[in-house]
Amino acid sequence: YRENILKTAKALVEDTKLLVSGAASSQDKLAQAAQSSANTITQLAEVVKLGAASLGSDDPETQVVLINAIKDVAKALSDLIGATKGAASKPADDPSMYQLKGAAKVMVTNVTSLLKTVKAVEDEATRGTRALEATIEYIKQELTVFQSREVPEKTSSPEESIRMTKGITMATAKAVAAGNSCRQEDVIATANLSRKAVADMLTACKQASYHPDVSEEVRERALRFGTECTLGYLELLEHVLLV
């Protein structure tokens, strides 16, 4: 399935270019580009799923790495379409144009990451390293979203935020063990667990920070500690990668 994945990913990159240029053209062209990219991402998701299935059920962690990679591409495309709609017919120096450029950059990064992951799947010696690199990139993107001034759609209790930090503790222990063993399968498991643990913690932290009973001063502190925790965890993963 590798060749098919590469071919479809290349078509998606072309769709991305049309989307970005579509912001400056007519609504019809923009709609066509959005529809085309939606069709291509559906095809790409299907062929990646088939590729993951072909690995066999005895390697579920690597299957998860592949599925996560295509999920990241799909999310980036969704954000890019949103940014394109926001930038449509706006002047070149409008802030929405910078958002569009940023969204396009993330899109290209995530497609590249998917292709690197597909390539690494066939090489058992680099599978774990590649999975960890992809997780580090994903966490950085999640941190950017966390640090934005965007208010979460819903709030949660501070208790929920505290509960989510337990996942970080578990993932930290797993990362230290992977750094000691240096086994590719341990590193892959660490990459998958870290990704979920940090994303869940950031979501819960931001939702709790915007709870009606939380003061602005406490909110700022909670958001700062959420960032510091993530940066510390990224440093840990970078060390595992180095080892």
C-alpha positions in Angstrom: 0.0 0.0 0.0 3.0 2.3 0.3 3.0 3.5 -3.3 -0.7 4.2 -3.1 -0.3 6.2 0.1 2.5 8.3 -1.4 0.5 9.0 -4.6 -2.6 10.0 -2.7 -0.6 12.2 -0.3 1.0 14.0 -3.2 -2.5 14.7 -4.6 -3.5 16.1 -1.2 -0.5 18.5 -1.2 -1.7 19.7 -4.7 -5.2 20.2 -3.2 -3.7 22.2 -0.3 -2.0 24.6 -2.8 -5.3 25.1 -4.5 -7.0 25.8 -1.2 -4.5 28.4 -0.2 -4.6 30.1 -3.6 -8.4 29.8 -3.5 -8.6 32.3 -0.7 -7.8 35.0 -3.2 -10.1 33.8 -5.9 -13.9 33.2 -6.3 -16.1 31.3 -3.9 -16.8 28.7 -6.5 -13.0 27.9 -6.9 -12.7 27.8 -3.1 -15.6 25.4 -2.8 -14.2 23.1 -5.5 -10.8 23.0 -3.8 -12.4 22.2 -0.4 -14.5 19.4 -1.9 -11.5 18.0 -3.8 -9.3 18.0 -0.7 -12.1 16.4 1.4 -12.4 13.6 -1.2 -8.6 13.1 -1.3 -8.3 12.9 2.5 -11.0 10.3 2.6 -9.1 8.2 0.0 -5.9 8.7 1.9 -7.5 7.6 5.2 -8.8 4.5 3.6 -5.5 3.4 2.1 -3.6 4.2 5.3 -6.1 2.0 7.3 -5.5 -0.8 4.8 -1.8 -0.4 5.2 -2.1 -0.5 9.0 -4.3 -3.6 8.8 -1.7 -5.3 6.6 0.9 -5.1 9.4 -1.1 -7.8 11.2 -2.7 -7.8 14.7 0.5 -8.8 16.4 1.8 -5.2 16.0 -1.0 -3.0 17.3 1.3 -0.2 18.6 2.7 0.4 15.1 -0.9 0.4 13.7 -1.8 3.1 16.2 1.2 5.2 15.1 0.0 5.0 11.4 -3.7 5.8 12.4 -2.5 8.8 14.5 -0.4 10.1 11.6 -3.5 10.2 9.3 -5.6 11.7 12.0 -3.1 14.5 12.3 -3.3 15.2 8.6 -7.1 15.2 8.7 -7.2 17.6 11.6 -4.7 19.9 9.9 -6.8 19.9 6.7 -9.9 20.8 8.7 -8.1 23.7 10.3 -6.7 24.8 6.9 -10.2 24.8 5.3 -11.4 26.9 8.3 -8.5 29.3 7.9 -9.2 29.5 4.1 -12.8 30.5 4.7 -11.7 33.1 7.2 -9.2 34.6 4.8 -11.4 34.6 1.7 -11.4 37.9 -0.1 -9.3 39.6 2.6 -6.3 41.9 1.9 -2.8 40.4 2.0 -1.9 42.1 5.3 -5.0 40.9 7.1 -4.3 38.9 10.3 -6.4 36.0 8.8 -3.8 35.7 6.0 -1.1 35.0 8.6 -3.4 32.3 10.2 -3.8 30.8 6.7 -0.1 30.6 6.2 0.4 29.0 9.6 -2.4 26.4 8.9 -0.8 25.6 5.5 2.6 25.1 7.2 1.1 22.7 9.8 -0.6 20.8 6.9 2.6 20.3 5.0 4.5 19.3 8.2 1.8 16.7 9.0 1.7 15.2 5.5 5.6 15.0 5.6 5.3 13.3 9.0 2.8 10.8 7.6 5.2 9.9 4.7 8.2 9.5 7.0 6.1 7.3 9.3 5.0 5.1 6.3 8.6 4.8 5.3 9.8 3.9 8.8 7.1 1.2 9.3 9.1 -1.1 7.0 12.3 -0.6 8.9 12.2 -2.1 12.4 15.3 -0.4 13.5 13.8 3.1 13.1 10.1 2.5 13.9 10.3 3.7 17.5 12.5 6.7 16.7 10.1 7.9 14.0 7.0 7.4 16.2 8.7 9.5 18.9 9.6 12.3 16.5 5.9 12.4 15.3 4.7 12.5 18.9 7.0 15.4 19.8 5.8 17.4 16.7 2.1 16.6 17.7 2.6 17.8 21.3 4.2 21.0 20.0 1.2 21.6 17.8 -1.2 20.9 20.7 0.8 23.3 22.9 0.3 26.1 20.3 -3.4 25.5 20.4 -3.3 25.5 24.3 -1.4 28.8 24.4 -3.8 30.6 22.0 -6.4 32.9 23.4 -9.2 30.8 22.1 -11.7 30.0 24.9 -12.7 26.3 25.2 -16.2 25.3 24.1 -16.9 23.8 27.5 -15.4 23.9 31.0 -14.6 21.2 33.5 -13.9 21.0 37.2 -10.4 21.5 38.6 -10.7 17.9 40.0 -10.9 16.7 36.4 -7.7 18.5 35.6 -5.9 16.9 38.6 -7.2 13.5 37.5 -5.7 13.9 34.0 -2.2 14.6 35.5 -2.0 10.9 36.5 -1.7 10.0 32.8 1.4 12.2 32.7 2.9 10.3 35.7 2.3 7.0 34.0 3.7 8.1 30.7 6.8 9.5 32.4 7.5 6.2 34.0 7.0 4.5 30.6 9.4 7.0 28.9 12.1 6.5 31.5 11.8 2.7 31.1 12.0 3.1 27.3 15.1 5.2 27.6 16.7 2.5 29.7 15.7 -0.5 27.5 16.2 1.3 24.1 13.9 -1.3 22.6 11.9 0.0 19.5 8.6 -1.5 20.7 9.0 0.2 24.1 9.7 3.5 22.4 6.6 3.1 20.2 4.4 2.4 23.2 5.9 5.4 24.9 5.1 7.6 21.9 1.5 6.5 21.7 0.9 6.9 25.5 2.7 10.2 25.7 0.6 11.7 22.9 -2.7 10.9 24.6 -1.5 11.8 28.1 -0.3 15.3 27.2 -3.3 16.1 24.9 -5.7 15.0 27.7 -3.9 17.0 30.3 -3.8 20.2 28.1 -7.5 19.9 27.3 -8.5 19.3 31.0 -6.2 22.1 32.2 -7.6 24.7 29.8 -11.2 23.7 30.4 -10.7 23.9 34.2 -8.9 27.2 33.9 -12.0 28.7 32.3 -14.4 27.3 34.9 -16.8 30.1 36.1 -15.5 29.8 39.7 -11.8 30.2 38.7 -10.4 33.8 39.1 -8.3 35.3 36.3 -5.1 35.2 38.5 -5.6 31.4 39.1 -6.4 30.9 35.4 -3.1 32.5 34.4 -1.2 30.4 36.8 -2.9 27.2 35.8 -2.2 27.9 32.1 1.4 28.7 32.8 1.9 25.5 34.7 0.2 23.5 31.9 2.7 25.0 29.5 5.7 24.3 31.9 4.6 20.7 32.4 4.3 20.1 28.6 7.7 21.7 28.0 9.3 19.6 30.7 7.7 16.5 29.2 8.9 17.4 25.7 12.4 17.7 27.1 12.1 14.2 28.6 11.0 12.8 25.2 13.9 14.6 23.5 16.3 12.8 25.9 14.7 9.4 25.1 15.1 10.2 21.4 18.8 11.1 22.0 19.4 7.9 24.0 
